[in-house]
């Protein structure tokens, strides 16, 4: 049956019949008719279904896969919730040394915890992956008949990991004292933090962060990441007092309880506050009648006093009696004389290569501050400012201009921290190891596997593939690291979004969409 779309073919097929007839045709007279049939024949060929085997037509040029990638990444910046945000993105092929995409690459943006990459990379460059922090137990007193006559000093150098992730507990310290026959200390337990600058919040840390573990202060002495737990139990009736207790396995901290018991079924909302000018921690909020006691992680306050107090408690619990109290050395006048002090025990931390993993994977702010201090030049007292100056010099040698970053701390907690995506990319290029076995590569979170990327991008080509540091702060999200494409091409990328109008989940989804797109990218 003739295709309905080919009705013009009847006119064209009449021409041969007429040409074969006995009636001669005048050539000039029928030229228009011939041209008309040729036109219809062309339409016949072009029309779908008009011929069983139509000749091949010229196809439109294939779109460049890189251009498609660029379009897709640009589209991700216009997803709901981030359409009015400030974006900074760079994507660079490590294998081809080719820039695949960039958007505002030299714009200063708040990176949040992605700034820890700079702290870790620069510290490794400054002192090496094998560097170990050292902490000593010292005393100027004598030991006789199992009694240490004098103060026990804990002298720190900034180890962030003691009793925390990546570090060791103090049990071996106590065993070392017992091995020297010490069963009693007739003196004080003194935390000596004079090796580095006094603990204090970094520039522009918000005061409402300070009560949480994320805002724990860093010092020469740090124990259990300078965090502890308080438990809040409701009263029997609405409005009744609550009961707040501290972690029994750690030293108590000064607390002010401003929590209340709420009506049955009411919302539970509890938070810590280290209010400016107050030496104690405030716990505030409400917990409903009948609720189970709630555990709240909080900052331990003064890290030096926290360490000395906790260690004194551990000594007593292990059977070593201590007659005096725990002190921060800065509270003593005069200070203990260390000129004739005897070292009783020396503890060395794991190497930086081991401590880097919890720093980047778990994004511990305290650890980021410790790494930054290692940038202070040798022989210079390691203040935060000295460390930042050492950092600037180091980054300049890597090719990062002085106006490419304005970091003021090592953790990224400050909103004064700004850096360009281009600068973060230079750090990634400087630290990249194609074997994947370096401490740097091992320390980065892996999508869908561990760290702060544990629950992200699962079930996508990015799972087990993307290795990148996250950054999370109110109205700030970032991701910077490495990904392998579908063609096994290795890329480095940085994506930072500031001041987005939507939810945190929408901003994170936009960045994850980009990372997954890079993982599925193919040039073929």
PyMOL commands that set and color helices and strands:
alter all, ss='L'
color gray80, all
select helices_A, chain A and resi 4-6+9-19+31-46+65-76+112-127+171-179+207-209+213-215+224-226+303-317+329-331+352-361+365-373+384-398+402-404+421-431+439-443+451-453+504-519
alter helices_A, ss='H'
color red, helices_A
select strands_A, chain A and resi 86-93+98-103+108-109+134-139+142-144+147-149+152-155+184-186+189-192+227-233+243-246+255-262+269-273+281-288+294-299+321-322+326-328+342-348+405-406+418-420+467-473+476-484+490-498
alter strands_A, ss='S'
color yellow, strands_A
deselect
rebuild
show_as cartoon
